[in-house]
Every structure is written in structure tokens, then in C-alpha cells.
């Protein structure tokens, strides 16, 4: 994906699909923060507030130059956003198989060859979060383990960053894991073996982009990033009044699942959406344009 021009990547995003509808359903969490901008020119106008076509062209050209520079981190950020969601169905498939194995005797063997739902979900959620930190560092020219800088930025998230964080908290933590989501996730990370982490599709795909000399250091980054940010995450959930059953009631109409069970809806969202990549492309575009405008 990263070999494509950034304006083309943005403009290939869908104007409407399940991902955008579910993100729209989260407007009550971060009201008015997200607009599904899929036009390069429109994004420039939104970021700069300018209408002069000549200036818009200059800003766009400079943003494209910055993206094409391999010394900058923008292409790597786009690649991470893509890789994290290119396996979006894996956790959902594992969770679905596990739930089926619990429900039907003739599928009981699936429970023995797929990770437990909480284990899969906990690792996946942590991988997404550390990917968020990595893309922040790449697009801001910071060392890959700048957790403190990332936390400061996280607390001031707006626009696409804001809706992506809200979606992560909602769809990857509260909905599948319930009110004890943070404790469950940290427990999963502390008990996960290197083999379990290595077998996680998301982690395997982005590991090379993470700081750390070996798997142990990279795995440690998952836990440390989440632990340092835990206060902000729990405060966000409390402030927004995010509740597992309330979320389920609000979004179940968007996802068709046989018995409308919460577990199945969570799995269906994971298998059917790419909110991380979609909003990530918009975030990188915004950061590029903002920098380009500041340089002109």
C-alpha cells in the first residue's frame, strides 16, 4: 500500500460501509470529532481553512513530497495501520470458533486448537494500542519507545485520532471484555508466552516496526505502554459512561448475527471492519497536510 501516493490512498477509502457506519454510531462518545473525509482537497481545506486553489495545490504538493521521502516515517505509519487491520478477522474467527466449541459437542475440538477468547482479544487489543504509539512516533519523528510523549498526545486526541481511540476502547476492550477489560488485558499480557505472542497474527506482522532487540523487549512494550496509559483509558471510559450492554444495544442493529449474542457481535465487528486502518490513513493525511502548511 505504501508505494501508492498518499492522496490516492485517502481517496480510495469508502464513503460508506460497515466500518464508517459503526464509527458514526460512536459520535455519542466523541461528539462532532470525526468526519469521513475521503477527498484530498477537502482534507486540505479542513486542515488549513484555506480556499485559495493555488495555495491548496502548494500544500498538497508539499505533503505528497513529505510522504514520498523514505527518511520520514509517514509511509511506515501507513503500513502499520494497514497491517494491523489486514488481519482483522483473525481474532474474531478464533473467538467465534471458541464460542461454537462451547455450544456444540461436535465442534468441541475447536476449543483445543484456538486460543481462548479473552487471550486472543487481550493480545490483539494491546497490539493495536502499541501500534497506535508506533505510528504516533513515526509521524512525529520521535524514537519508537517515546511512551511519555505518546501519553501526552493521547490525552489531547482530536478528529480521526479521537474516534479511533474511542473505537478501540469500545470495540476492542469494553464490548468483548466487560468492565474488567483493563485487568483482563494486563493479566493476559503478563501470562502470555512468547509462543502465544509469536503466533498472534497482528503482533507478528508489526513486530519489525516496534523498538526492541528481541521478542521479549517488544512484548514488554505491549504491557508497559498499556500500563502507563491505563489511568487515561479508565478515566475515558468512566467519563463517557461506556457500558458493555449499552454499547451492545446501540450497535447491534449494524451487525447481523444469528442470535444477537454479545460475544458474536464482538467477533463479527472484528471480522468485518477496518476502523484502525481507515481512520489511520485519515490521521496521517491530516498530519502531513498540517506540517506542509506550516512549512509554506
N, C-alpha and C positions, 0 to 999 in steps of 0.2 A: 504493500500500500504506500509506503513512504516515498517511493520513486515518483509517484504522481504529484503534480502541482497542488499546493495546499488549497488553492481556490477551487480546483476540481473535486478534491476530497470533500470539502464543505458542501459543494453544490450537488454532490451525489447522495447526500443524506435525504431520507424520505421526509416528505412534508407531513405525512400522516401514516401511522401504522400502530401496532400494539404498543411498542415502546413509547412513542410520543403521547399516546392516549393515557398510558399509565403515569407518565411524567406529568401530564396535565392534571391528572387526578390528585397529584401531590401539591397542587397550588395552595391548598389549605395549610400546608406545613410551612412553606416559604412563599407567602402571597406576593404575586407580581414579580417574582425574581427571574422567571425563565420565560423566554420567548423562543420558539423553534425557528431560529434564523438559519436558512439554508441557501442564502444568496450572499456572495462575496461582497458585492456592492452595498447591500443592505447592512451587512455586518460592519463595514467601514463607516457607514453613516451613523449606525447606532453607537459605535465606539467614539468617533470623533465629534459627532454633532455637526459635521460639515456637509454642505450641499454643493459646493463648487466642484464640478466634474474634473477639472484639471488637477486640483488638489487630491481628490479621491483617487485619481489614477496614479499620482505620485506615491501616495501612501500605500496603495495596493501593490505597486511595483516593488517598493522597498520591502514590504512584508514578505513578498514572494522571494526576494533575494535573500532575506534573512533565513527563511525556511530552507532554501536550497544550499545554504552554507553548511557543509558537514561538520564544521567546528562548533556550530551551535547545537543545542540539544533538542530542537523542535521536532526533527524527524524521529529521534529516539522516543520522544514523548508520544507521538502519534502511534508509533509501533507498539509501545506498551499498552496504550488504550485499546488497540486492535487485538493484541494477543490475549489480553485479559478476557475479552468478550468473545474471542474466536472459539473458546471452549465453554461458552456459557451454558451449554446443555449438559455438561458432564456431571456437575453436582446434582442437577435436577434429575438426571437419569439414574444416578446412584440412589438418590433419595426415593424416587418412585419405585425402583426395584426393591429397596429395603421395605417400604410400606406394603408392597404387594406380597413380599415373602412373609410378612406378619399376618396378612389377611387370608391367604390361601395356602393350604397344605402342599399342593402340588408345585408351588413356587418357593417352597421353604429353602431350597438350596441357594437361592439368590442372596439370602441373608448372610450366607457364609462366604460369599465371594465379592460382596460390595461393602464399602465402609458404612458404618452406622451413620445415620442422617446427621446427627449433631457433629460428628467428627468431620465429615465432608464439608458441611456448611461452615463450621468454625474455621477450618483451614482456608476455605475459599474466601470467606469474609476478610480474614486477616491479609490474605494475598492481595485482594483488591485494595485494601487500605494502604499497604506498603507500596503498591503500585501508584496510588494517588500521591504519596510522598515523593516517589522517584520522579514522576512527571513534573511535580512542582519544582524539584531541584533542577531537572534538566532544562526547564523553560526559564529558569531564573539564574542560571549559571552558577549554581551552588554545588558543593560536594554532596554526593548521594546520600549521606547519612546525617544531613542537617535537620535533625528531628525538631530542635527548638525553633528554628525558623519556620518550619512547616506548621508547627502547632500555632504559632502566632498568626500565620496566614489563615489557617483553618478557622480560627475564631472570627475572622473578618470576611469569610466567604460571601460572595455575591454572584448573581446571574447564574451561568451554567455550572460554576463550581458549587454554588449553593444547592441547586436542585440535584446534582449528582451526589452530594453528601447526604441530602435528605433521602434520596432513593436508596443509597447504600444502607443507611441506618434502618429504613423502613423495610426494604425487601430482603436484605441480607442478614439483619440482626433481629429486629423486634418480631417481624412476621413469622419467620421459621423457628426462632429460638425462645420467644416469650420474654417475660420481664427479667429473667436472669441471664439475658443474652451475653452480657459482658463477662460474667463469671464463667459461663459455659465456654465461651470462646477462649478465654485465657487458660482455662483448665485443659481444653483440647490442645492448645499450643504447648503447654508445659508437659503434657504426657505423650504427644505425638513423637513417633520415632523418625529417624532420618529416612527410613524406607517409606513411611507413610507420606512424608513431605515430598520426597522424590517422586512418588507415584502420583502426586496431585498434578493434574494437567496444567492448571493455571500457574502454579509455582514453577514447574519445570520449564514453562515457556518464557517466563520473565526473569528467571534466576540470573541469567547472564547480564541483565541490566542493573542488578542490585549490587551495592557495595558489599565487600566481604571476600576473604581469601578462599573460603570453602563453604560447604553446605551448612556447617554448624553456625558460622558467623551470619550467613544470610538468613537462616532460620531464627537466630536470635533477634535479628532486626524486625521480624514479624511481631514477636512478643513485646519488644521494647517500644516500638512505635505505637502499638495499640495501648500499652500500659501507660505511657506518658500522656496519651491523648484521652484516656478514659474519663477524666473529670469533665472535659468538654462534651464528650459523647453523651454521658449520663445526664448532664445538665440540659443538653439539647432535647433529649427525649422527654425529660420532665417538663421543660418549658413549653414544648409543643403538645404535651399531653398525648404522646403516642402510645397507643394501646393495641395489643395484638388483635383482639376481637373487633375493635373499631376499624382498624386498618382493613381487616378481612371484609367487613360489611361494606366498606367504601369501594373496594376494588374487585370484589368477586364477580361483579357484572361484566368486567372486562375480560375475564378468563373463563372459558368454558371447560369445566371439569365435571366428570360424571356425577359424583355425589356431593360436590361443593365442599368437601372436607378441607380444612385449613392447610393440612400437610400437602395435599395435592395442588392447591392453588400456589403455594410457595414453590413447589417443584416446577409447575407449569410456567411461572414467571421466569424462573432461571433458564428454562429450556427455550423460551420464546422471545426473549428481549435482549437488547444490547445497549441498555441505557448508559453504561460506563463509556463505551466507545462513542456513542452518538454525542453525548454532552462533552466528552473529552476533546473531540475534534472541534467543537464549537469553542471550547476554552482555549485551545492552542491558537486557533484563528484570532480570537479576541486579544490574546497576549501579544501575538505577532503584530497585529494592527496597532495596538496601543504603543508598542515600542517603536514601530516605524513612524507613527505620527509624532512621537516625541523627538525623533531624530531629524525630522524635516523642518 
